[in-house]
Amino acid sequence: MTKSTLLLSFGILCFGTSCTKHEEVKEEAVKYLVTSPLLQDTTITKEYVAQVHAIQHIELRALEKGYLQKIYVDEGQEVRKGQLMFQIMPLMYEAELKKSEAEANYVGIEYQNTKRLADNNVVSKSELALAAAKVGKAQAEVSLAKTHLSFTTIKAPFNGIMDHFQVRLGSLVDEGDLLTTLSDNSKMWVYFNVPEAEYLSYKTNAKSDNQTNVKLMMANNEQFKYPGVVQTIEADFNNETGNIAFRATFPNPEGLLRSGETGSVLMTVPLKHALIVPQKATYEVLEKKYLYVLDDKGIVHQREITVGAEMPDLYIIKSGLKPGEKFLLEGIRKVKDGDKIGFTYEAPQQVITHLGTHSE
C-alpha cells in the first residue's frame, strides 16, 4: 500500500468518526417537552340520547256512531281549548232527545194528577212515590239523551296542534274509532337514560344548579335556545341495560319542538379531584390509549391509560396514571419504549392554558 493510499484512508476514517460524533451531539441536544397531569375539581358535559314528547299528547276518538258530517279544523292547525273540531251527524240523537223529553213531560203530568189525588186522600202515598220515581227516571233519560247528542260534537280539550286525520268527511265512524291526535307543545318532556353510577352521582349533587339544568342538542346539531330542568326520575332501573329514565321539561314558546323528535340531552356533571391530560399527549393502538411516561432516569415507558371522560382537547384519566408522574407532551412519534431522552418540563396549568381550554 502506498503512502498516499494510507493518508486517504485515514482521512476518510476521521471524517466518518467526526460525523458520527456530530450526530450524537445533535441527538443529545434534542429536548422533548414533558408535563404532569393537572389534578383539580372540574365539570364535564355528559351527552345522552333523548326522545322528545309533548307534555300532553292524546288520541281523539268518536264517542258515538254516525256519519262524519263536518270537519272544522285542518291537519297541523293550532286549536284553542273548547274549539269545535268534528261534527257527527246528530239527527238520530236529536230524535232520541225529543222522545225522552216528551216522555218526561208525560210522566210529569201524571205526577201532578197523582199528587192532587193524593192531597185529597184518593190515592195512597205509595202511588204518589211511584209517580215521582217515574218522573226521576224520565228526567235521567233526558240527561242521557242530551249527553249522547253532545258526544256528536267533538271539541278540543286543551290548546294544541292537530295531527294527521284518520277519517275523512262523510266517513261512517263507529264508537271508539280514532279521528286524530292532539298535542300540547307549550312544554316538552324529554326522556333520556342514565347509567346507575351516574344516577348515584346525580343524587349526591342534586342540589347543584348545574346538575338540574340541562340543555338539548337537536337533530340538526344545533342547541335548543331554552334550557330545561330535570324534574322526574322513574322508579326502577332497567335490569337489561342498567339505566334509569330521567325526564327533563323544556319550555317551547316558539313551537319549534314537536312530539316524536330525537336529540341529545347535555347535562353538566361535577368531578372531584379529576386527573386531566392533553389529548395530544396520547396515542392509540388497537383501540387502546397510551402515554409515554418518564421514570427518574429520563427513560420513556409506554403506559396504557383508561379515559374516564372527554373534554375539548383534554382527557380525564380514570386509571393508568398517578398525580405528579411526568409524561411526554410532544414528539410521541419520534421516540420508542425504553428511549432515554432529554426533556424540558412545563407546568400542567401552563400547558392547559396554551391549549386554549380552561377547566373550571
C-alpha positions as CSV (number, residue, x, y, z in Angstrom):
1,M,0.0,0.0,0.0
2,T,1.4,3.4,-1.0
3,K,1.8,6.3,1.3
4,S,-0.9,8.4,-0.4
5,T,-3.4,5.5,-0.1
6,L,-2.8,5.3,3.7
7,L,-3.3,9.1,4.1
8,L,-6.6,8.9,2.1
9,S,-7.9,6.0,4.2
10,F,-7.1,7.8,7.4
11,G,-8.8,10.9,6.2
12,I,-12.0,9.0,5.4
13,L,-11.9,7.3,8.8
14,C,-11.5,10.7,10.6
15,F,-14.3,12.2,8.6
16,G,-16.7,9.4,9.4
17,T,-15.8,9.5,13.1
18,S,-16.4,13.2,13.3
19,C,-19.8,12.9,11.5
20,T,-20.9,10.2,14.0
21,K,-19.8,12.3,16.9
22,H,-21.6,15.3,15.4
23,E,-24.8,13.3,15.0
24,E,-24.6,12.0,18.6
25,V,-24.2,15.5,19.9
26,K,-27.1,16.7,17.9
27,E,-29.3,13.8,19.1
28,E,-28.3,14.6,22.7
29,A,-29.1,18.2,22.2
30,V,-32.8,17.5,21.3
31,K,-35.0,18.1,24.3
32,Y,-38.6,17.0,24.5
33,L,-41.4,18.8,26.3
34,V,-42.9,16.9,29.2
35,T,-45.5,17.7,31.8
36,S,-47.6,16.2,34.6
37,P,-51.4,15.6,34.9
38,L,-53.4,18.5,36.2
39,L,-55.3,17.5,39.4
40,Q,-58.3,19.6,40.3
41,D,-62.1,19.7,40.6
42,T,-63.8,20.3,37.3
43,T,-67.0,19.8,35.4
44,I,-67.8,17.8,32.3
45,T,-70.8,17.7,30.0
46,K,-72.4,14.3,29.6
47,E,-74.4,13.6,26.5
48,Y,-77.5,11.3,26.5
49,V,-79.6,10.2,23.6
50,A,-83.1,11.6,24.1
51,Q,-86.7,11.4,22.9
52,V,-88.9,14.4,22.8
53,H,-92.6,14.2,23.8
54,A,-95.4,16.8,24.1
55,I,-96.5,17.5,27.7
56,Q,-99.9,16.3,26.5
57,H,-100.4,14.1,23.6
58,I,-103.8,12.4,23.3
59,E,-106.0,10.4,20.8
60,L,-109.3,11.9,19.8
61,R,-111.9,9.2,19.3
62,A,-115.5,9.1,18.3
63,L,-117.9,8.6,21.3
64,E,-120.9,7.9,19.1
65,K,-121.6,6.1,15.9
66,G,-122.6,8.0,12.8
67,Y,-121.5,9.8,9.6
68,L,-118.8,12.4,9.9
69,Q,-120.9,15.5,8.9
70,K,-118.4,18.3,9.3
71,I,-114.7,18.9,9.9
72,Y,-114.0,22.4,11.3
73,V,-110.2,22.2,11.5
74,D,-107.2,21.1,9.4
75,E,-104.2,18.9,9.9
76,G,-101.3,20.8,11.6
77,Q,-103.6,23.6,12.7
78,E,-103.3,25.1,16.1
79,V,-106.6,24.9,18.0
80,R,-107.8,26.5,21.2
81,K,-109.5,24.8,24.2
82,G,-113.2,24.3,23.5
83,Q,-112.9,24.9,19.8
84,L,-115.3,22.8,17.7
85,M,-113.3,20.2,15.6
86,F,-115.7,17.4,14.3
87,Q,-119.4,17.0,13.9
88,I,-121.0,13.6,13.7
89,M,-124.5,13.6,12.1
90,P,-126.8,14.3,15.1
91,L,-130.2,13.5,13.7
92,M,-130.8,10.2,15.4
93,Y,-129.6,11.6,18.7
94,E,-131.7,14.7,18.4
95,A,-134.7,12.4,17.8
96,E,-133.8,10.4,20.9
97,L,-133.7,13.6,22.9
98,K,-137.1,14.8,21.7
99,K,-138.5,11.4,22.5
100,S,-137.1,11.4,26.1
101,E,-138.3,15.0,26.6
102,A,-141.8,14.0,25.5
103,E,-141.8,11.1,27.9
104,A,-140.6,13.3,30.7
105,N,-143.5,15.8,30.0
106,Y,-146.0,12.9,30.0
107,V,-144.9,11.4,33.4
108,G,-144.7,14.9,34.8
109,I,-148.4,15.5,34.0
110,E,-149.2,12.1,35.5
111,Y,-147.3,13.0,38.7
112,Q,-149.2,16.3,39.1
113,N,-152.5,14.4,38.7
114,T,-151.5,11.8,41.2
115,K,-150.3,14.5,43.6
116,R,-153.8,16.2,43.5
117,L,-155.5,12.9,44.2
118,A,-153.0,12.1,47.0
119,D,-153.7,15.5,48.6
120,N,-157.4,14.6,48.6
121,N,-156.6,11.2,50.0
122,V,-158.0,9.5,46.9
123,V,-154.8,7.6,46.2
124,S,-152.1,6.3,48.6
125,K,-148.8,7.9,49.2
126,S,-147.1,4.9,47.7
127,E,-148.7,5.6,44.4
128,L,-147.5,9.2,44.6
129,A,-144.0,8.0,45.3
130,L,-144.2,5.6,42.3
131,A,-145.2,8.6,40.1
132,A,-142.4,10.6,41.4
133,A,-139.9,7.8,40.6
134,K,-141.2,7.7,37.1
135,V,-140.5,11.5,36.8
136,G,-137.0,11.0,38.0
137,K,-136.4,8.2,35.6
138,A,-137.7,10.2,32.7
139,Q,-135.5,13.2,33.6
140,A,-132.5,10.8,33.7
141,E,-133.4,9.6,30.2
142,V,-133.4,13.3,29.1
143,S,-130.0,13.9,30.6
144,L,-128.7,10.7,28.9
145,A,-130.1,11.7,25.5
146,K,-128.5,15.2,25.9
147,T,-125.2,13.5,26.7
148,H,-125.3,11.3,23.6
149,L,-126.2,14.3,21.5
150,S,-123.3,16.3,22.9
151,F,-120.9,13.5,22.0
152,T,-121.7,14.1,18.3
153,T,-119.7,17.4,18.6
154,I,-116.0,16.9,19.4
155,K,-114.2,19.9,20.8
156,A,-110.6,20.5,21.7
157,P,-109.9,19.6,25.4
158,F,-106.9,21.9,25.5
159,N,-104.8,24.2,23.3
160,G,-102.7,22.2,20.9
161,I,-101.8,21.2,17.4
162,M,-103.8,18.8,15.2
163,D,-102.1,15.7,13.8
164,H,-103.0,13.6,10.7
165,F,-106.7,12.8,10.2
166,Q,-107.6,9.1,10.3
167,V,-111.0,9.7,8.8
168,R,-112.5,11.9,6.0
169,L,-115.7,13.9,5.6
170,G,-118.6,11.6,5.1
171,S,-116.9,8.6,6.7
172,L,-119.1,6.3,8.8
173,V,-117.4,6.2,12.2
174,D,-118.1,3.7,15.0
175,E,-117.9,4.4,18.7
176,G,-114.2,4.4,19.7
177,D,-112.8,5.0,16.2
178,L,-109.7,7.1,16.1
179,L,-110.2,10.5,14.5
180,T,-106.8,12.2,15.0
181,T,-104.3,13.1,17.8
182,L,-103.8,16.4,19.6
183,S,-100.5,17.6,21.1
184,D,-99.9,20.4,23.6
185,N,-96.4,21.6,22.7
186,S,-96.3,24.6,25.0
187,K,-93.8,22.5,27.1
188,M,-91.9,19.4,26.1
189,W,-90.9,16.3,28.1
190,V,-87.5,15.0,27.1
191,Y,-86.7,11.5,28.3
192,F,-83.1,10.1,28.5
193,N,-81.5,7.1,30.2
194,V,-78.7,7.5,32.8
195,P,-76.4,4.6,34.0
196,E,-76.6,3.6,37.6
197,A,-73.2,5.1,38.6
198,E,-74.1,8.5,37.1
199,Y,-77.5,8.4,38.7
200,L,-75.9,8.0,42.1
201,S,-73.6,10.9,41.4
202,Y,-76.6,13.0,40.3
203,K,-78.5,12.2,43.5
204,T,-75.4,13.1,45.6
205,N,-75.1,16.5,43.9
206,A,-78.8,17.1,43.3
207,K,-78.8,20.5,45.0
208,S,-76.3,21.8,42.4
209,D,-77.9,24.0,39.7
210,N,-75.5,22.6,37.2
211,Q,-77.0,19.2,37.9
212,T,-80.7,20.0,37.4
213,N,-80.4,22.4,34.5
214,V,-79.8,20.7,31.2
215,K,-79.6,21.6,27.5
216,L,-80.9,20.0,24.4
217,M,-78.9,19.3,21.2
218,M,-81.4,18.9,18.4
219,A,-81.1,16.5,15.4
220,N,-79.5,19.2,13.3
221,N,-76.6,19.6,15.8
222,E,-77.9,23.0,16.9
223,Q,-78.5,23.7,20.6
224,F,-82.1,24.5,21.6
225,K,-82.1,28.1,22.9
226,Y,-84.2,27.4,26.1
227,P,-82.7,25.3,28.9
228,G,-84.6,22.5,30.6
229,V,-84.9,21.2,34.1
230,V,-84.7,17.6,35.3
231,Q,-87.9,17.2,37.3
232,T,-88.7,13.5,37.3
233,I,-86.8,10.2,37.7
234,E,-88.6,6.9,37.1
235,A,-88.9,4.5,40.0
236,D,-87.0,1.5,38.7
237,F,-83.8,0.6,36.8
238,N,-84.0,-1.3,33.6
239,N,-82.5,-4.7,34.5
240,E,-81.3,-5.3,31.0
241,T,-79.4,-2.0,30.4
242,G,-78.7,-0.9,34.0
243,N,-80.1,2.5,33.2
244,I,-82.9,4.6,34.7
245,A,-85.0,7.1,32.8
246,F,-84.8,10.8,33.6
247,R,-87.4,13.4,32.4
248,A,-86.5,17.0,31.7
249,T,-89.1,19.7,31.0
250,F,-88.3,22.3,28.3
251,P,-90.3,25.4,27.6
252,N,-91.3,25.6,23.9
253,P,-92.8,29.1,23.4
254,E,-91.9,29.3,19.7
255,G,-93.3,25.8,19.0
256,L,-90.0,24.6,17.4
257,L,-90.0,21.2,19.2
258,R,-92.6,18.6,18.2
259,S,-93.6,15.3,19.8
260,G,-91.5,12.4,18.5
261,E,-88.3,14.3,17.8
262,T,-85.0,13.0,18.8
263,G,-81.9,14.7,20.1
264,S,-79.3,14.6,22.9
265,V,-79.6,16.0,26.4
266,L,-76.4,17.8,27.6
267,M,-76.0,17.6,31.4
268,T,-73.2,19.2,33.3
269,V,-71.6,16.9,35.9
270,P,-69.1,17.9,38.6
271,L,-65.9,15.8,39.1
272,K,-63.8,15.9,42.2
273,H,-60.0,15.5,42.0
274,A,-60.1,14.9,38.3
275,L,-56.7,13.9,36.6
276,I,-56.5,15.9,33.4
277,V,-54.1,15.4,30.5
278,P,-54.0,16.9,27.0
279,Q,-55.3,14.7,24.2
280,K,-52.3,15.4,22.0
281,A,-50.1,13.6,24.5
282,T,-51.9,10.3,23.9
283,Y,-51.8,7.8,21.0
284,E,-53.9,4.9,20.2
285,V,-53.0,1.3,19.4
286,L,-55.8,-1.3,18.7
287,E,-58.4,1.0,20.2
288,K,-56.4,1.4,23.4
289,K,-54.9,4.7,24.5
290,Y,-51.3,5.1,25.7
291,L,-48.9,7.7,27.1
292,Y,-45.1,7.8,27.3
293,V,-44.3,8.1,31.0
294,L,-40.8,9.2,32.1
295,D,-39.0,7.5,35.0
296,D,-36.4,9.1,37.3
297,K,-33.6,8.4,34.8
298,G,-35.4,10.1,31.9
299,I,-36.3,6.9,30.2
300,V,-39.8,6.8,28.5
301,H,-42.1,3.9,29.0
302,Q,-45.3,3.1,27.1
303,R,-48.2,3.1,29.6
304,E,-51.8,2.2,28.8
305,I,-54.4,4.6,30.3
306,T,-58.2,4.4,30.7
307,V,-60.1,7.6,29.8
308,G,-63.0,8.4,32.1
309,A,-64.3,11.4,30.3
310,E,-63.5,13.6,27.4
311,M,-63.4,17.4,27.2
312,P,-62.3,19.7,24.3
313,D,-58.6,19.0,23.8
314,L,-58.4,17.1,27.1
315,Y,-58.9,13.7,28.6
316,I,-59.9,12.9,32.2
317,I,-57.9,9.8,33.2
318,K,-59.7,7.1,35.1
319,S,-56.7,4.8,35.6
320,G,-53.1,4.2,34.4
321,L,-51.6,7.5,35.6
322,K,-50.9,9.0,39.0
323,P,-50.6,12.6,40.1
324,G,-47.1,14.0,39.7
325,E,-45.9,11.5,37.1
326,K,-44.2,13.0,34.1
327,F,-45.3,12.1,30.6
328,L,-44.2,13.1,27.1
329,L,-46.2,16.0,25.7
330,E,-44.7,16.4,22.3
331,G,-42.7,14.2,20.0
332,I,-44.5,11.0,20.8
333,R,-43.9,9.8,17.2
334,K,-40.2,10.3,17.5
335,V,-39.5,8.1,20.5
336,K,-40.0,4.5,21.3
337,D,-40.4,2.5,24.5
338,G,-37.1,2.4,26.5
339,D,-35.5,5.5,24.9
340,K,-33.6,7.9,27.2
341,I,-34.4,11.5,26.3
342,G,-33.5,15.0,27.3
343,F,-36.5,17.0,28.3
344,T,-37.9,20.3,29.3
345,Y,-40.7,20.4,31.9
346,E,-43.7,22.7,31.7
347,A,-46.2,23.0,34.5
348,P,-49.6,21.4,33.7
349,Q,-51.6,24.6,34.3
350,Q,-49.5,26.4,31.7
351,V,-50.0,23.5,29.2
352,I,-53.7,23.7,29.7
353,T,-53.7,27.4,29.2
354,H,-51.7,27.1,26.0
355,L,-54.3,24.7,24.6
356,G,-56.9,27.5,24.9
357,T,-59.0,25.4,27.2
358,H,-59.7,26.3,30.9
359,S,-61.0,23.8,33.3
360,E,-63.4,25.0,35.9
